[in-house]
Amino acid sequence: MLRRALRPLLTFVMLLTFTCAGTALTAGTAHADECYTWGRTLSQGASGEDVRQLQIRVAGYPGYGAVLAIDGQFGPATKSAVIRFQQAYGLGADGIAGAQTYGKIYALQDADCTPAHFAYSELNNCNSTWAGGAVSAATARSNALRLMWQLEALRHALGDRPITISSGFRSYSCNSAAGGASNSNHLYGKAADLTGTPSYCSLDLEARYHGFSEILGPGYPGHSTHAHVGDQGSRYWSASQCGI
């Protein structure tokens, strides 16, 4: 919490330093960030690692039923996702990632690149090393990071109400103990089970707008006590009691 409280002061000091040094600030370098700092304005047609990093942060804004590719290519889908992100936070919605957009991302993310309201520990109550699943530990952790940014978008859309994660990444042994399917996306770090409030149906219904190709809930066998969101590639939504 102290780190977050100090950020505005740190930003002011850095801006003052740049100004006194006669250095012109670009739209992409509003201030340095502990996790990742963008060094240029990004718009449609751009490509590179900075685009990929941006795509991870706006993966929760692809629009109804869509999934944003994390490919480092700033195409029309990425522009649309940036626009929805900007609209969600009351920014100028032009689909161009510059100082205002980066500033909001910096304010939302922690030093380990996770969004403000979620942590790696919440996505892994099985095996802290992220090993033993269907993919390498590094891949599972990377998948979980994208998932957290999608959950951040879902949380914001539901009025910034806290979301409780009851299960995230699972090793094969944890998945077996939980009675999970042998091909569960939990094994890849691509799925999360959500409990508490908002209601399961509220979570499932809103999740349709935030990049989740897999949505399961009340009415689907074994899912009466939670909402399940994830990414399985092709769309598979089933929560009949919620009208999905």
VOFI-432104 format. One record per residue: z, y negated, x of N, C-alpha, C in turn; residue in one letter. Coordinates in steps of 0.02 Angstrom, whole numbers, m for minus. Example, Ala and Ser with C-alpha at 12.3 -4.5 7.8 and 13.67 -1.06 7.14 Angstrom:
<pts>
    n.c3    n.c2    n.c1   ca.c3   ca.c2   ca.c1    c.c3    c.c2    c.c1  type
     390     284     660     390     225     615     390     165     660     A
     354     112     642     357      53     684     394      m2     645     S
</pts>
This chain:
<pts>
    n.c3    n.c2    n.c1   ca.c3   ca.c2   ca.c1    c.c3    c.c2    c.c1  type
       0      60      41       0       0       0       0     m63      43     M
      38     m63     100      40    m120     145     m28    m135     174     L
     m65     m80     192    m132     m90     219    m177    m127     170     R
    m173    m108     106    m214    m141      56    m194    m213      46     R
    m128    m227      48    m104    m295      38    m127    m341      94     A
    m135    m314     155    m154    m354     213    m229    m366     218     L
    m269    m327     179    m341    m333     187    m367    m404     174     R
    m347    m438     119    m373    m506     108    m358    m552     166     P
    m297    m549     194    m279    m591     251    m321    m575     312     L
    m331    m510     325    m371    m489     382    m443    m512     374     L
    m469    m508     314    m537    m531     302    m544    m605     316     T
    m494    m645     294    m496    m718     305    m496    m734     380     F
    m452    m700     416    m447    m712     488    m513    m696     523     V
    m544    m640     503    m607    m621     535    m662    m670     519     M
    m665    m693     456    m716    m742     437    m706    m807     475     L
    m643    m828     483    m629    m890     520    m650    m883     592     L
    m638    m824     621    m657    m812     691    m732    m816     700     T
    m768    m784     653    m841    m786     658    m867    m857     652     F
    m837    m896     606    m860    m964     594    m849   m1008     656     T
    m789   m1001     686    m773   m1041     745    m818   m1023     804     C
    m839    m962     806    m882    m940     862    m955    m959     851     A
    m969    m987     791   m1037   m1007     777   m1082    m948     760     G
   m1052    m893     740   m1092    m834     723   m1110    m835     650     T
   m1173    m828     634   m1195    m827     564   m1181    m759     534     A
   m1146    m759     477   m1131    m696     443   m1191    m675     400     L
   m1210    m614     405   m1263    m588     361   m1231    m560     299     T
   m1273    m544     248   m1248    m517     186   m1216    m449     196     A
   m1232    m414     250   m1206    m347     260   m1145    m344     303     G
   m1121    m400     330   m1063    m398     374   m1009    m446     351     T
    m988    m438     288    m937    m482     261    m872    m475     298     A
    m854    m414     317    m797    m402     361    m798    m330     383     H
    m763    m317     436    m760    m248     461    m716    m207     416     A
    m729    m143     413    m690     m98     370    m668     m38     412     D
    m609     m11     396    m582      44     434    m624     108     428     E
    m659     115     374    m697     176     361    m770     170     385     C
    m807     125     354    m878     116     371    m897      44     356     Y
    m934      13     400    m955     m56     391   m1031     m60     389     T
   m1058     m89     336   m1131     m98     332   m1151    m159     371     W
   m1207    m154     407   m1228    m209     450   m1290    m245     426     G
   m1315    m226     367   m1374    m260     341   m1375    m255     265     R
   m1413    m299     234   m1424    m295     162   m1474    m238     149     T
   m1460    m199      97   m1503    m142      81   m1536    m152      12     L
   m1600    m137      10   m1636    m141     m53   m1688     m85     m55     S
   m1722     m80    m111   m1771     m26    m120   m1822     m26     m63     Q
   m1833      33     m36   m1878      41      21   m1843      54      86     G
   m1778      38      89   m1739      49     150   m1724     123     158     A
   m1707     143     219   m1688     212     232   m1641     213     291     S
   m1603     267     297   m1558     274     354   m1489     298     334     G
   m1446     305     384   m1378     327     371   m1339     278     329     E
   m1353     213     337   m1316     164     296   m1334     171     222     D
   m1396     191     207   m1415     204     138   m1378     266     112     V
   m1374     316     153   m1339     378     132   m1266     363     118     R
   m1235     323     160   m1165     305     148   m1157     266      83     Q
   m1204     222      69   m1203     185       6   m1211     232     m53     L
   m1256     280     m48   m1269     327    m102   m1206     367    m120     Q
   m1168     386     m70   m1105     422     m83   m1060     380    m127     I
   m1055     315    m112   m1009     271    m150   m1033     256    m220     R
   m1098     259    m232   m1123     244    m300   m1148     307    m335     V
   m1128     365    m309   m1150     429    m339   m1126     437    m411     A
   m1074     400    m429   m1047     405    m497   m1082     360    m547     G
   m1138     329    m528   m1173     282    m572   m1248     297    m580     Y
   m1267     360    m587   m1339     375    m592   m1367     366    m663     P
   m1323     359    m713   m1346     355    m782   m1337     422    m818     G
   m1346     420    m883   m1334     479    m925   m1374     540    m901     Y
   m1340     595    m887   m1372     658    m871   m1406     661    m804     G
   m1401     608    m764   m1436     607    m700   m1388     623    m643     A
   m1417     642    m586   m1379     654    m525   m1415     617    m468     V
   m1377     579    m430   m1408     540    m376   m1413     582    m313     L
   m1473     585    m284   m1483     621    m221   m1453     581    m164     A
   m1417     616    m120   m1389     584     m60   m1436     601      m2     I
   m1490     562       3   m1543     579      50   m1560     524      99     D
   m1525     468      95   m1538     413     142   m1601     373     126     G
   m1630     383      67   m1690     347      47   m1674     303     m13     Q
   m1682     238      m6   m1666     190     m59   m1725     184    m106     F
   m1727     229    m155   m1781     228    m204   m1757     198    m270     G
   m1798     205    m323   m1780     176    m389   m1714     202    m417     P
   m1699     267    m406   m1637     295    m432   m1577     264    m398     A
   m1581     252    m333   m1526     220    m297   m1519     148    m320     T
   m1574     113    m330   m1570      44    m354   m1535      42    m422     K
   m1553      88    m467   m1522      90    m533   m1447     104    m528     S
   m1429     149    m482   m1358     165    m473   m1320     105    m446     A
   m1350      68    m400   m1318       8    m373   m1310     m44    m429     V
   m1360     m51    m471   m1354     m98    m527   m1296     m80    m573     I
   m1290     m16    m589   m1236       6    m634   m1168      m4    m600     R
   m1164       9    m536   m1102      m5    m499   m1085     m79    m503     F
   m1134    m121    m490   m1123    m193    m492   m1101    m215    m561     Q
   m1133    m189    m613   m1114    m206    m681   m1043    m184    m697     Q
   m1025    m125    m673    m959     m98    m687    m903    m141    m660     A
    m918    m177    m605    m866    m219    m574    m880    m294    m580     Y
    m925    m311    m626    m936    m382    m640    m970    m420    m585     G
   m1011    m387    m545   m1048    m420    m491   m1118    m439    m516     L
   m1152    m480    m478   m1222    m495    m493   m1262    m431    m488     G
   m1294    m411    m542   m1326    m345    m546   m1400    m350    m530     A
   m1417    m350    m465   m1487    m356    m445   m1511    m293    m409     D
   m1467    m243    m400   m1488    m182    m367   m1496    m188    m292     G
   m1473    m244    m264   m1476    m256    m192   m1404    m253    m165     I
   m1393    m212    m115   m1326    m205     m87   m1316    m256     m31     A
   m1275    m306     m45   m1259    m357       4   m1185    m369       6     G
   m1165    m430      25   m1095    m445      38   m1049    m430     m21     A
   m1069    m449     m82   m1026    m438    m140   m1017    m363    m154     Q
   m1071    m326    m150   m1068    m254    m163   m1026    m220    m110     T
   m1038    m235     m47    m999    m205       7    m925    m225       1     Y
    m913    m288     m17    m845    m311     m23    m806    m270     m75     G
    m839    m255    m131    m806    m214    m182    m795    m143    m157     K
    m843    m115    m121    m834     m48     m94    m777     m48     m43     I
    m775     m98       1    m721    m101      50    m653    m104      16     Y
    m649    m141     m39    m586    m148     m76    m567     m82    m110     A
    m617     m41    m124    m604      22    m160    m587      80    m114     L
    m607      77     m51    m599     136      m9    m543     129      43     Q
    m515     187      59    m463     191     109    m493     206     177     D
    m451     207     229    m475     215     297    m511     281     309     A
    m496     332     269    m529     397     277    m591     403     233     D
    m613     348     204    m673     343     162    m664     369      91     C
    m605     393      73    m593     414       5    m584     353     m39     T
    m601     358    m104    m590     301    m148    m516     289    m160     P
    m500     230    m183    m431     207    m187    m384     252    m226     A
    m409     284    m277    m364     321    m322    m367     396    m314     H
    m399     420    m261    m402     492    m249    m395     506    m174     F
    m372     566    m159    m360     586     m89    m383     657     m77     A
    m400     672     m14    m420     741       2    m368     792     m20     Y
    m305     774     m15    m252     821     m33    m254     840    m107     S
    m278     794    m149    m284     809    m221    m341     858    m235     E
    m392     857    m192    m449     901    m201    m440     968    m166     L
    m383     977    m134    m372    1039     m98    m298    1058     m98     N
    m278    1095    m149    m210    1121    m151    m209    1195    m136     N
    m262    1216    m101    m271    1287     m85    m264    1300     m11     C
    m306    1267      29    m309    1280     101    m325    1215     136     N
    m276    1185     169    m285    1118     198    m338    1115     252     S
    m359    1172     278    m411    1172     329    m481    1171     299     T
    m486    1179     233    m550    1180     198    m593    1240     217     W
    m562    1290     246    m599    1351     267    m591    1406     215     A
    m633    1457     221    m627    1516     180    m666    1514     115     G
    m706    1461     105    m747    1457      45    m818    1480      58     G
    m863    1457      15    m933    1479      19    m974    1440      70     A
    m946    1385      95    m980    1343     145    m931    1327     201     V
    m956    1295     252    m912    1277     308    m860    1227     284     S
    m806    1223     322    m752    1176     304    m779    1104     302     A
    m822    1086     349    m849    1019     351    m891    1004     289     A
    m931    1052     267    m973    1043     208    m931    1038     145     T
    m880    1080     140    m836    1078      81    m801    1010      76     A
    m779     985     133    m745     920     135    m794     864     117     R
    m855     868     142    m906     818     126    m923     819      52     S
    m929     879      23    m943     884     m49    m886     854     m89     N
    m824     865     m66    m766     838    m101    m765     762    m100     A
    m789     733     m45    m790     660     m41    m836     630     m94     L
    m896     658    m100    m941     634    m152    m910     642    m220     R
    m879     700    m232    m847     714    m296    m794     662    m312     L
    m755     642    m262    m703     592    m273    m732     524    m294     M
    m789     506    m264    m819     442    m284    m846     446    m355     W
    m869     504    m376    m890     512    m445    m829     508    m491     Q
    m774     538    m471    m713     534    m511    m687     462    m514     L
    m695     424    m461    m675     354    m461    m715     316    m514     E
    m780     330    m518    m822     298    m569    m800     319    m639     A
    m785     382    m648    m761     408    m712    m696     374    m732     L
    m650     370    m685    m585     338    m697    m594     265    m718     R
    m637     230    m683    m648     159    m698    m678     151    m768     H
    m725     194    m785    m758     190    m851    m708     204    m908     A
    m656     241    m893    m605     257    m944    m547     208    m942     L
    m560     149    m916    m510      97    m917    m461     100    m859     G
    m482     130    m804    m439     138    m745    m375     176    m761     D
    m381     224    m805    m324     266    m822    m320     323    m771     R
    m261     339    m747    m254     393    m696    m283     459    m720     P
    m314     495    m674    m341     562    m688    m305     611    m643     I
    m281     665    m673    m245     717    m636    m291     775    m620     T
    m293     794    m556    m334     850    m534    m289     911    m526     I
    m302     964    m564    m260    1024    m558    m289    1074    m510     S
    m354    1069    m496    m385    1116    m449    m449    1086    m422     S
    m459    1092    m356    m520    1068    m325    m551    1124    m284     G
    m557    1111    m218    m584    1163    m174    m540    1225    m175     F
    m574    1283    m173    m538    1347    m168    m571    1391    m116     R
    m530    1424     m76    m556    1478     m34    m570    1538     m80     S
    m602    1589     m54    m614    1648     m95    m549    1678    m120     Y
    m498    1680     m78    m434    1709     m99    m402    1667    m154     S
    m403    1602    m147    m374    1558    m198    m414    1563    m263     C
    m479    1567    m257    m521    1572    m316    m508    1637    m354     N
    m499    1691    m317    m484    1755    m348    m416    1753    m383     S
    m368    1722    m351    m301    1717    m381    m301    1675    m444     A
    m346    1625    m447    m351    1582    m505    m394    1611    m560     A
    m425    1668    m546    m469    1699    m596    m536    1664    m602     G
    m557    1630    m549    m620    1594    m551    m680    1639    m545     G
    m738    1614    m568    m800    1652    m564    m818    1662    m490     A
    m852    1717    m476    m869    1734    m407    m916    1683    m374     S
    m953    1645    m416    m998    1593    m390    m974    1523    m407     N
    m909    1516    m418    m880    1452    m439    m896    1396    m390     S
    m910    1337    m417    m922    1279    m375    m859    1255    m340     N
    m801    1280    m361    m739    1265    m325    m744    1291    m253     H
    m782    1345    m242    m790    1374    m176    m829    1330    m128     L
    m864    1281    m156    m906    1236    m117    m876    1166    m110     Y
    m818    1155    m142    m790    1088    m143    m826    1042    m191     G
    m863    1072    m238    m906    1033    m283    m878    1028    m354     K
    m817    1051    m366    m791    1052    m434    m718    1032    m435     A
    m697    1005    m493    m627     988    m503    m608    1002    m575     A
    m548    1026    m585    m520    1036    m651    m472     978    m664     D
    m479     946    m723    m442     886    m739    m394     900    m797     L
    m333     876    m792    m284     886    m844    m250     819    m861     T
    m198     822    m901    m161     762    m918    m200     718    m966     G
    m194     653    m956    m230     605    m998    m281     569    m954     T
    m336     543    m981    m359     545   m1050    m370     617   m1075     P
    m389     624   m1138    m398     690   m1167    m455     726   m1132     S
    m455     792   m1137    m507     833   m1106    m576     812   m1132     Y
    m580     801   m1198    m645     782   m1226    m667     712   m1202     C
    m620     667   m1195    m637     600   m1169    m665     606   m1099     S
    m634     648   m1058    m657     658    m990    m726     690    m989     L
    m735     743   m1029    m800     777   m1029    m856     733   m1056     D
    m843     697   m1109    m895     655   m1139    m916     599   m1091     L
    m868     567   m1059    m885     512   m1014    m917     538    m950     E
    m898     599    m929    m925     628    m867   m1001     634    m868     A
   m1030     637    m928   m1103     643    m934   m1140     584    m901     R
   m1106     528    m893   m1137     467    m865   m1125     459    m791     Y
   m1089     506    m760   m1065     493    m691   m1086     546    m640     H
   m1143     577    m651   m1173     619    m600   m1150     691    m598     G
   m1116     714    m651   m1092     783    m652   m1142     828    m688     F
   m1172     874    m652   m1219     920    m684   m1184     979    m717     S
   m1121     990    m700   m1082    1043    m730   m1021    1013    m764     E
   m1018    1020    m831    m963     995    m871    m942    1050    m919     I
    m880    1072    m914    m854    1125    m958    m787    1101    m986     L
    m773    1123   m1048    m710    1102   m1078    m694    1141   m1141     G
    m651    1115   m1183    m630    1150   m1244    m689    1177   m1284     P
    m684    1240   m1299    m739    1275   m1333    m777    1321   m1287     G
    m771    1309   m1221    m801    1355   m1172    m746    1403   m1149     Y
    m762    1468   m1145    m711    1518   m1128    m671    1500   m1066     P
    m605    1502   m1072    m561    1490   m1015    m551    1417    m998     G
    m575    1372   m1040    m570    1300   m1024    m538    1260   m1080     H
    m491    1290   m1115    m457    1254   m1169    m401    1209   m1143     S
    m382    1219   m1080    m324    1182   m1053    m344    1131    m999     T
    m408    1118    m991    m429    1069    m942    m502    1050    m952     H
    m522     996    m921    m593     978    m918    m617     995    m847     A
    m675    1026    m844    m702    1047    m779    m765    1007    m766     H
    m769     975    m708    m829     937    m689    m851     958    m619     V
    m916     959    m609    m941     979    m543   m1016     970    m539     G
   m1044    1000    m488   m1115     995    m474   m1142    1064    m458     D
   m1184    1089    m501   m1214    1154    m488   m1290    1151    m480     Q
   m1316    1091    m475   m1388    1083    m468   m1419    1069    m535     G
   m1438    1121    m571   m1465    1111    m638   m1408    1097    m687     S
   m1424    1062    m741   m1373    1041    m788   m1346    1100    m829     R
   m1281    1104    m833   m1248    1153    m876   m1185    1121    m906     Y
   m1191    1099    m968   m1136    1067   m1003   m1116    1111   m1062     W
   m1053    1124   m1070   m1030    1164   m1126    m956    1149   m1141     S
    m946    1113   m1196    m879    1099   m1222    m888    1087   m1297     A
    m897    1141   m1333    m918    1137   m1403    m869    1098   m1447     S
    m805    1102   m1430    m755    1066   m1470    m760     991   m1458     Q
    m796     971   m1407    m806     900   m1392    m876     877   m1413     C
    m915     922   m1441    m983     905   m1461   m1033     907   m1406     G
   m1017     944   m1352   m1064     950   m1296   m1092    1021   m1295     I
</pts>
